[in-house]
């Protein structure tokens, strides 16, 4: 590292950086409030909650002049991004499935129900990747110096959103780190969401519920007997 780069890395955050950090804090705080307080009260709050999130996210994109390509909302990189994502996650998922079978398996596989669950799971995975890459990751890219530090920070935030489920917290931390690195190499939101959906499906159906707690987070985790 040159002297100029070292001085730049040592510089404190300027006013714009502090505002950006505040934006991320507000987003994460809102998600935590939604997970722990709003959503458990009633499903009726789900739609307004998502609308509010997307409205704030849209304002952030406008303020920072984000383009669709910046956010990975594109098709030209889909094939490459999907290949790279599968290259990273498929070996781990094969090992997970094998381990799950040895441990007695998870929720029974039913082709029709599993296919429907996969289709319904894709929009949810797309939302999570959007929040991780386009909102949290995009904003932190300008204030967290270094690619590894950036990806670790994003992964830590994403993992924390899956508390108090210990399994999901650890798994999503590792997965988020990989997804952030993949997104930086070849940004494509749709490909990452597909890989995310596949991973969630394998974890849910192959690992015992005693480990996954049915993939629930927040107060719902305790409904599965978590402690």
C-alpha positions in Angstrom: 0.0 0.0 0.0 1.4 3.4 -0.9 1.6 6.3 1.5 -1.3 8.1 -0.2 -3.5 5.0 0.1 -2.5 4.6 3.7 -3.4 8.2 4.5 -6.7 7.8 2.7 -7.6 4.6 4.6 -6.8 6.4 7.9 -9.0 9.3 7.2 -12.1 9.6 9.4 -15.6 9.4 7.9 -16.7 12.7 6.3 -20.2 14.1 6.7 -21.6 12.3 3.6 -20.2 9.0 4.9 -21.8 9.6 8.3 -25.1 10.2 6.6 -24.8 7.0 4.6 -24.0 5.1 7.8 -27.1 6.6 9.4 -29.1 5.4 6.4 -27.9 1.8 6.9 -28.6 2.0 10.6 -32.1 3.1 9.9 -32.7 0.3 7.5 -31.3 -2.4 9.8 -33.2 -0.9 12.8 -36.5 -1.0 10.8 -35.9 -4.6 9.8 -35.3 -5.6 13.4 -38.4 -3.8 14.6 -40.4 -5.4 11.8 -39.0 -8.9 12.6 -39.4 -8.6 16.4 -42.4 -6.4 16.9 -44.5 -5.6 13.8 -44.7 -9.0 12.0 -45.5 -11.0 15.2 -48.5 -8.8 15.9 -50.4 -9.5 12.7 -49.8 -10.6 9.1 -52.0 -7.6 8.1 -48.9 -5.4 8.6 -46.8 -7.3 6.1 -47.9 -5.4 3.0 -47.6 -1.9 4.5 -44.3 -2.9 6.0 -42.8 -4.0 2.7 -44.2 -0.9 0.9 -42.5 1.3 3.5 -39.2 -0.5 3.1 -39.2 -0.2 -0.6 -40.2 3.4 -0.5 -37.3 4.3 1.7 -34.9 2.1 -0.4 -36.1 3.9 -3.6 -35.3 7.3 -2.1 -31.8 6.0 -1.2 -31.3 4.9 -4.8 -32.4 8.2 -6.1 -30.2 10.1 -3.7 -27.1 8.1 -4.5 -27.8 7.9 -8.3 -27.9 4.1 -8.3 -28.6 2.6 -11.7 -30.4 -0.7 -12.4 -27.1 -2.2 -13.5 -25.5 -1.1 -10.2 -28.2 -2.9 -8.4 -27.8 -6.1 -10.4 -31.2 -5.7 -12.0 -30.0 -6.9 -15.4 -30.0 -9.9 -17.6 -26.7 -9.7 -19.4 -24.8 -11.1 -16.4 -27.4 -13.7 -15.4 -25.7 -16.8 -16.9 -22.2 -16.0 -15.6 -23.5 -15.0 -12.2 -25.6 -18.2 -11.9 -22.7 -20.4 -12.9 -20.4 -18.8 -10.4 -22.9 -19.0 -7.6 -23.7 -22.6 -8.3 -20.0 -23.4 -8.4 -19.6 -22.0 -4.9 -22.8 -23.3 -3.2 -23.6 -26.7 -4.9 -20.7 -28.6 -3.3 -21.7 -27.3 0.1 -25.3 -28.2 -0.5 -24.4 -31.8 -1.6 -22.5 -32.3 1.7 -25.4 -30.8 3.6 -27.9 -33.1 2.0 -25.7 -36.1 2.7 -25.3 -35.1 6.3 -29.0 -34.4 6.6 -29.9 -37.9 5.3 -27.5 -39.4 7.8 -29.1 -37.4 10.6 -32.6 -38.5 9.7 -33.6 -35.8 7.3 -35.8 -32.8 7.6 -39.3 -32.0 6.3 -40.5 -34.8 4.0 -39.9 -34.1 0.3 -43.1 -34.0 -1.8 -42.3 -33.1 -5.4 -45.4 -30.9 -5.9 -45.3 -29.1 -2.6 -41.6 -28.7 -2.8 -41.8 -27.2 -6.3 -44.6 -24.8 -5.1 -42.5 -23.9 -2.0 -39.5 -23.2 -4.3 -41.6 -20.9 -6.5 -43.0 -19.0 -3.5 -39.6 -18.9 -1.9 -38.0 -17.2 -4.8 -39.6 -13.8 -4.3 -38.6 -13.9 -0.6 -35.0 -14.8 -1.5 -35.0 -12.0 -4.1 -36.2 -9.5 -1.4 -33.4 -10.7 1.0 -30.7 -10.4 -1.7 -32.1 -7.0 -2.7 -31.8 -5.8 0.9 -28.4 -7.3 1.4 -26.8 -6.3 -1.9 -28.7 -3.2 -3.1 -29.5 -1.5 0.1 -27.0 -2.5 2.8 -24.2 -3.6 0.6 -24.4 -0.8 -1.8 -24.5 1.9 0.8 -21.6 0.3 2.9 -19.4 0.0 -0.2 -18.6 3.7 0.0 -17.8 3.8 3.7 -16.2 0.4 4.6 -12.6 0.3 3.3 -11.5 -3.0 1.7 -13.6 -5.7 0.0 -13.1 -8.3 2.7 -14.0 -5.8 5.5 -17.1 -4.7 3.5 -18.3 -8.3 2.9 -17.7 -9.3 6.5 -19.7 -6.3 7.8 -22.6 -7.0 5.5 -22.5 -10.7 6.4 -22.5 -9.8 10.1 -25.6 -7.6 9.7 -27.4 -10.3 7.6 -26.5 -13.0 10.2 -27.8 -10.8 13.1 -31.1 -10.4 11.3 -31.6 -14.2 11.7 -31.2 -14.2 15.5 -31.9 -15.9 17.8 -31.8 -19.0 15.5 -28.2 -20.1 16.1 -28.0 -22.4 13.0 -29.4 -19.7 10.6 -27.3 -17.0 12.2 -24.1 -18.9 11.4 -25.2 -20.2 8.0 -26.5 -16.9 6.8 -23.3 -15.2 7.9 -21.2 -17.5 5.7 -23.7 -17.5 2.9 -23.9 -13.7 2.9 -20.2 -13.3 2.7 -20.1 -15.6 -0.3 -23.0 -13.8 -2.0 -21.5 -10.4 -1.4 -18.2 -11.5 -3.0 -20.1 -13.1 -5.9 -22.2 -10.0 -6.4 -19.1 -7.8 -6.6 -17.5 -10.1 -9.2 -20.7 -10.3 -11.3 -23.7 -8.3 -10.1 -27.0 -10.1 -10.9 -29.8 -10.0 -8.3 -31.9 -12.7 -10.1 -29.1 -15.3 -10.2 -28.2 -14.8 -6.5 -31.8 -15.1 -5.5 -32.1 -18.4 -7.4 -29.0 -19.8 -5.7 -30.4 -18.5 -2.4 -33.7 -20.3 -2.9 -32.0 -23.5 -3.8 -29.9 -23.3 -0.6 -32.9 -22.6 1.6 -34.8 -25.5 0.0 -32.0 -28.0 0.7 -31.5 -26.8 4.2 -35.2 -27.0 5.0 -35.9 -30.4 3.5 -32.7 -32.3 4.4 -31.7 -31.1 7.8 -33.7 -32.1 10.9 -36.0 -29.4 12.4 -34.1 -29.8 15.6 -31.2 -28.1 13.9 -33.0 -25.6 11.6 -36.0 -24.8 13.8 -38.0 -24.7 10.6 -35.9 -21.7 9.5 -37.7 -19.4 11.8 -36.2 -16.2 13.3 -37.3 -13.6 15.8 -40.1 -14.5 18.2 -41.2 -17.3 15.8 -38.0 -19.2 16.8 -39.3 -19.8 20.3 -42.5 -21.3 18.9 -40.5 -24.2 17.6 -39.1 -25.0 21.0 -35.9 -23.0 20.6 -34.1 -21.9 23.7 
